[in-house]
C-alpha cells in the first residue's frame, strides 16, 4: 500500500494537468537541442580544423542556429492555430513551389539537389524540410474539413495520398528518398488516426512495398546500398565503409563511453559525424547509457506530442489534434530512421536527427514543430477550462452554516 501511495504522490508531482502548458514536452525538446549543440561541437572540431582552421566553426554556426531556432519557435507560437488552418492550401502550394525550385536553382551536394542558397544569408534552405511542415498542416486542415468522407469514401481517402504522390515525385528527382519515406509514413499515419478502415492500409502497404522493391533494383547504387546494409563488412572500405565505422563507434562506447570529446571515429574515420551519424558519436563518447538517455528524450517528446493531440481530439479540436499527430509521426519516424541507419538496422538514408544534428533548416523547422505542439497544448487546456461548469454561486449575504 505504501508503494502504491508513493507512486501516486510521485505521479501527482510530475503531472502537468494543472499547469498552463506541458512542461515535459518543452523539457524534452530543449534538452535535445542542448545535447545536440554539445555533441556537434565534440564531433566537428577535427573536421572544422581541417576545412577552415577554426575548430569551433561548426559549433559557432550551430549555436547561432539554436538561438535562431528558439526565436523562430517563439514567433511561430504567437501565430494562432486558426491562421495555419486557414492557410493550409497556400502552404501546400508553397511546399510544391520550393520542391520545384530546388531542382533548377538548388545547390548539388553528393549528387543530390536539396538546398537553395539564400543570397547574403549564410544558410542553405533545405526545401524538403519546409515542404514536410507544409504537408502536415495541409493534411490536418483537410481531415478537419472532410473527416466523415475520409472514413467512408475511397475518393476522399485517396486525395491526401495523391498530393503526397506529387511531393514524392519531386523528392525522387532531387533525389531525397529518406524524406519520401518520412512524409509517406506521416500521411498514412494521420489517415489511420482519423479512423479510416484498416484494410485500406494493408492494400496500400502491399502496393508501396512492390513499388519500393522495383525502385530499389532500378538503379545499381540503390541495390549496392541494400546489399552493403545487409553485410557491410563484405565491402568495408567502399559501399559499407560508413556503416562499419559507425558500428566500430558503438563498439568502442560500451556501457559508459570514452568520455565527452574522446571519440576516435570522429577523427576523419566516420563521415558525416556531426550531421547524419552524430548518434554514433554520442554512443561512443557517452556509451549505451547516454545513447539510451537520448532515445528516452525522443520517446518522451513523441509521447507528449501524441498526448497533446489526444487531448485536443477529446476537446473537439480536430485540426489541432491531427496537426499534433502529424508532427509526432514526423519527429518520431525521422529519429527512428536516423538511429536505425547508424546502427545498421536500415539502409543508409540522408536524414538528420531532429533537434540534435547539425543543420540549420532541420533545426529551424523542428523548432517550429515543437512551438506548434506547445500552442496546441495551451489552446486545448484553455478550451477545456472554459468548458468546465463553474460552481453555482450562493446568494449575497448567505453564508454556509449561518443561523436564521
C-alpha positions in Angstrom: 0.0 0.0 0.0 2.9 2.4 0.8 4.4 1.7 -2.6 1.1 2.4 -4.3 0.6 5.6 -2.3 4.2 6.7 -3.1 3.7 6.1 -6.8 0.5 8.2 -6.7 2.3 11.0 -4.9 5.2 10.9 -7.5 2.7 10.9 -10.4 0.9 13.9 -8.9 4.2 15.8 -8.5 5.2 15.0 -12.1 1.8 15.7 -13.6 1.3 18.9 -15.6 -2.5 18.7 -15.6 -2.9 21.9 -13.6 -0.2 23.8 -15.5 -0.8 26.2 -18.4 1.3 24.0 -20.7 3.1 20.7 -20.9 6.5 21.3 -19.3 7.8 17.8 -20.1 7.3 18.4 -23.8 9.3 21.6 -23.7 11.9 19.9 -21.4 12.5 17.1 -23.9 12.8 19.5 -26.9 15.2 21.9 -25.2 17.3 19.1 -23.7 17.7 17.5 -27.2 18.8 20.9 -28.6 21.3 21.5 -25.8 22.7 17.9 -26.1 22.9 18.4 -29.9 24.9 21.6 -29.6 27.4 19.9 -27.2 27.7 16.8 -29.4 28.0 18.8 -32.7 30.8 20.7 -31.0 32.5 17.5 -29.9 32.1 15.7 -33.3 33.1 18.5 -35.6 36.3 20.0 -34.1 38.7 18.0 -36.2 36.7 18.3 -39.4 36.3 22.1 -38.8 40.1 22.4 -38.2 40.9 20.6 -41.4 38.4 22.6 -43.5 38.6 26.1 -42.0 41.4 26.2 -39.5 38.9 27.1 -36.8 38.0 24.0 -34.6 34.8 25.7 -33.4 33.5 26.8 -36.9 30.6 24.3 -36.9 29.9 24.7 -33.2 29.5 28.5 -33.5 27.3 28.1 -36.6 25.1 25.5 -34.8 24.9 27.8 -31.7 23.6 30.6 -33.9 21.1 28.1 -35.5 20.0 27.1 -32.0 19.3 30.7 -30.9 17.6 31.4 -34.2 15.5 28.3 -33.9 14.3 29.3 -30.4 13.5 32.8 -31.7 11.6 31.4 -34.8 9.8 29.0 -32.5 8.6 31.8 -30.2 7.3 33.7 -33.3 5.5 30.6 -34.5 4.0 30.0 -31.1 2.4 33.5 -31.2 0.7 32.7 -34.5 -2.9 31.5 -33.8 -3.7 27.9 -34.9 -6.6 29.4 -37.0 -4.1 31.1 -39.3 -2.3 27.8 -40.0 -5.6 26.1 -40.6 -7.0 28.7 -43.0 -3.7 28.9 -45.0 -3.2 25.2 -45.3 -3.7 25.2 -49.1 -1.4 28.1 -49.6 1.3 26.4 -47.5 0.8 23.3 -49.6 1.4 25.4 -52.8 4.5 26.9 -51.2 5.9 23.5 -50.4 5.4 22.4 -54.0 7.0 25.6 -55.4 10.1 25.1 -53.2 10.4 21.4 -54.3 10.3 22.5 -58.0 12.6 25.5 -57.5 15.3 23.4 -55.8 15.5 21.2 -59.0 16.5 24.3 -61.0 18.4 26.6 -58.6 19.4 24.1 -55.9 23.0 23.5 -54.8 24.2 20.0 -55.6 26.0 18.1 -52.8 27.0 14.4 -53.1 24.8 14.0 -56.2 21.6 15.5 -54.7 20.0 18.9 -55.2 18.3 19.5 -51.8 19.4 23.0 -50.8 18.7 26.5 -52.0 21.4 29.1 -51.3 20.0 32.4 -50.0 21.9 35.5 -51.2 23.6 37.4 -48.3 22.5 34.8 -45.7 24.9 32.1 -44.5 22.1 29.5 -44.6 21.2 26.8 -47.2 17.5 26.3 -47.2 16.5 22.6 -47.4 13.3 22.6 -49.4 12.1 19.2 -48.2 12.1 20.3 -44.5 9.7 23.2 -45.2 7.6 21.0 -47.5 7.3 18.5 -44.7 5.7 21.0 -42.4 3.5 22.4 -45.1 2.2 18.9 -45.9 1.4 18.2 -42.3 -0.6 21.4 -41.9 -2.5 20.8 -45.2 -3.4 17.2 -44.3 -4.6 18.3 -40.8 -6.8 21.0 -42.3 -8.1 18.5 -44.9 -9.0 16.0 -42.3 -10.9 18.6 -40.2 -13.0 19.5 -43.3 -13.6 16.0 -44.7 -13.3 13.6 -41.8 -16.6 11.8 -42.4 -15.9 11.4 -46.1 -12.4 10.1 -45.4 -13.8 7.4 -43.2 -16.4 6.3 -45.7 -15.3 7.2 -49.3 -12.3 6.0 -51.3 -12.1 9.3 -53.1 -11.7 11.4 -50.0 -9.3 8.9 -48.6 -7.0 8.9 -51.6 -6.8 12.7 -52.2 -4.2 13.3 -49.5 -2.2 10.4 -50.9 -2.4 11.8 -54.4 -0.9 15.1 -53.0 1.7 13.0 -51.3 2.4 11.4 -54.7 3.2 14.8 -56.2 5.6 15.5 -53.3 7.2 12.1 -53.7 7.9 12.5 -57.4 9.5 15.9 -56.8 11.6 14.5 -54.0 12.7 11.5 -56.0 14.0 13.9 -58.7 16.4 15.5 -56.2 16.8 12.6 -55.0 15.7 12.5 -51.3 14.3 9.1 -50.6 14.5 9.5 -46.9 12.1 12.4 -47.0 9.7 10.4 -49.2 9.6 7.6 -46.6 9.0 10.0 -43.7 6.3 12.0 -45.5 4.5 9.0 -46.8 4.5 7.3 -43.4 3.3 10.6 -41.8 0.4 11.0 -44.2 -0.7 7.3 -43.9 -0.4 7.6 -40.1 -2.6 10.7 -40.0 -5.2 8.9 -42.1 -5.0 5.9 -39.8 -5.6 8.0 -36.8 -8.5 9.7 -38.5 -10.4 6.4 -38.3 -10.2 5.2 -41.9 -10.7 1.5 -42.4 -7.7 -0.6 -41.6 -7.9 -2.9 -44.6 -7.2 0.0 -46.9 -3.8 0.4 -45.3 -2.9 -3.2 -45.8 -3.7 -2.9 -49.5 -1.7 0.3 -49.8 1.2 -1.2 -47.9 1.4 -4.1 -50.4 1.5 -1.6 -53.3 4.1 0.5 -51.7 6.4 -2.5 -50.9 6.2 -3.6 -54.5 6.9 -0.1 -55.8 9.8 0.3 -53.3 11.3 -3.0 -54.4 11.1 -2.0 -58.1 12.7 1.4 -57.3 15.5 -0.3 -55.3 16.6 -2.6 -58.2 16.1 0.0 -60.9 19.4 1.8 -60.1 22.7 0.0 -59.3 23.7 2.4 -56.5 20.4 1.7 -54.7 20.9 -2.0 -54.9 24.5 -1.6 -53.6 23.2 0.3 -50.6 20.8 -2.5 -49.8 23.5 -5.2 -50.1 26.0 -3.2 -48.1 23.4 -2.7 -45.4 22.8 -6.5 -45.2 26.5 -7.2 -44.9 28.6 -4.0 -44.6 31.8 -6.0 -43.7 31.8 -7.7 -47.1 32.9 -4.4 -48.6 34.0 -2.4 -45.6 36.3 0.0 -47.5 33.8 1.0 -50.2 30.0 0.7 -50.0 30.0 -0.5 -46.4 32.6 2.0 -45.1 30.3 4.5 -43.4 28.2 1.8 -41.6 31.2 -0.2 -40.4 32.9 2.9 -39.0 29.6 3.7 -37.2 29.4 0.2 -35.8 33.0 0.5 -34.6 32.0 3.7 -32.7 29.1 1.8 -31.0 31.6 -1.0 -30.0 34.0 1.5 -28.5 31.4 3.2 -26.4 30.4 0.1 -24.3 28.4 1.0 -21.3 29.6 4.5 -20.2 31.5 5.7 -23.2 35.0 7.0 -23.7 34.1 10.4 -22.3 33.0 13.6 -23.9 35.4 14.8 -26.6 37.3 11.4 -26.6 35.7 9.9 -29.7 38.2 8.3 -32.1 35.9 7.7 -35.0 35.2 11.4 -35.4 38.9 11.8 -36.4 38.2 11.5 -40.1 37.2 7.9 -39.8 33.4 8.3 -39.7 32.0 10.6 -42.5 29.2 13.0 -41.6 30.0 12.5 -37.9 28.3 15.8 -36.9 25.3 15.5 -39.2 23.7 12.2 -40.2 25.8 10.0 -37.9 26.0 12.1 -34.8 24.2 9.5 -32.8 27.2 7.1 -33.3 29.5 9.7 -31.8 27.0 10.0 -28.9 27.2 6.3 -28.3 31.0 6.3 -28.5 31.5 9.2 -26.1 28.6 8.6 -23.7 28.1 4.9 -24.1 25.0 2.8 -24.0 23.7 4.8 -21.0 24.0 8.2 -22.8 22.5 6.8 -26.1 19.5 5.3 -24.2 19.0 8.7 -22.4 18.8 10.4 -25.8 16.4 7.8 -27.1 14.4 8.3 -23.9 14.1 12.1 -24.6 12.9 11.4 -28.1 10.3 8.9 -26.7 9.2 11.5 -24.2 8.8 14.1 -26.9 6.8 11.9 -29.2 4.6 10.6 -26.3 3.8 14.1 -25.0 3.0 15.2 -28.6 0.6 12.3 -29.1 -0.9 13.0 -25.7 -1.5 16.7 -26.7 -3.1 15.5 -29.9 -5.4 13.1 -28.0 -6.5 15.9 -25.5 -7.2 18.1 -28.5 -9.3 15.4 -30.1 -11.3 14.9 -27.0 -11.8 18.6 -26.7 -13.3 18.6 -30.3 -10.4 20.5 -31.8 -9.7 18.2 -34.9 -7.2 20.4 -36.7 -5.1 20.8 -33.5 -5.3 17.0 -32.9 -4.2 15.9 -36.4 -1.5 18.6 -36.5 -0.1 17.1 -33.3 -0.3 13.6 -34.6 1.4 14.5 -37.8 4.3 16.3 -36.0 4.7 13.4 -33.6 4.9 11.0 -36.5 7.5 13.0 -38.4 9.7 13.6 -35.4 9.4 10.0 -34.2 9.9 8.4 -37.6 12.8 10.6 -38.6 14.6 10.0 -35.2 13.9 6.2 -35.6 15.2 6.0 -39.1 18.3 8.1 -38.3 19.2 5.9 -35.4 18.3 2.7 -37.2 20.6 3.7 -40.2 23.6 4.4 -37.9 23.1 1.1 -36.1 22.7 -1.0 -39.3 19.0 -1.7 -38.9 18.1 0.1 -42.1 19.8 1.1 -45.4 21.6 4.4 -45.4 19.4 7.5 -45.8 20.3 11.1 -45.7 18.1 12.1 -42.7 19.2 14.3 -39.9 18.4 13.6 -36.2 15.7 16.2 -35.3 16.7 18.9 -32.9 20.1 17.3 -32.5 22.1 17.0 -35.8 24.0 19.9 -37.4 21.8 21.6 -40.0 20.0 25.0 -39.9 16.9 24.1 -41.9 16.2 20.9 -40.0 16.7 22.7 -36.6 14.5 25.7 -37.6 11.6 23.5 -38.8 11.9 21.2 -35.8 11.7 24.2 -33.5 8.6 25.4 -35.3 7.0 22.0 -35.0 7.7 22.0 -31.2 6.2 25.5 -31.0 3.1 24.3 -32.7 2.8 21.4 -30.3 3.1 23.8 -27.3 0.4 26.1 -28.9 -1.9 23.1 -29.4 -1.4 22.1 -25.8 -2.0 25.6 -24.4 -5.1 26.2 -26.6 -6.5 22.8 -25.6 -6.1 23.4 -21.9 -7.8 26.8 -22.2 -10.7 25.2 -24.1 -11.1 22.5 -21.5 -11.1 25.0 -18.7 -13.7 27.2 -20.4 -15.9 24.2 -21.0 -15.9 23.1 -17.3 -19.1 24.1 -15.4 -18.5 26.7 -12.7 -19.8 26.1 -9.2 -23.1 27.8 -8.5 -22.7 31.0 -6.5 -24.6 31.5 -3.3 -26.9 34.5 -2.9 -25.1 37.5 -1.5 -25.2 37.7 2.3 -25.8 34.0 2.7 -23.1 32.1 4.5 -22.8 28.4 4.9 -23.8 27.3 8.4 -25.4 30.7 9.1 -28.3 30.6 11.6 -31.6 32.2 10.7 
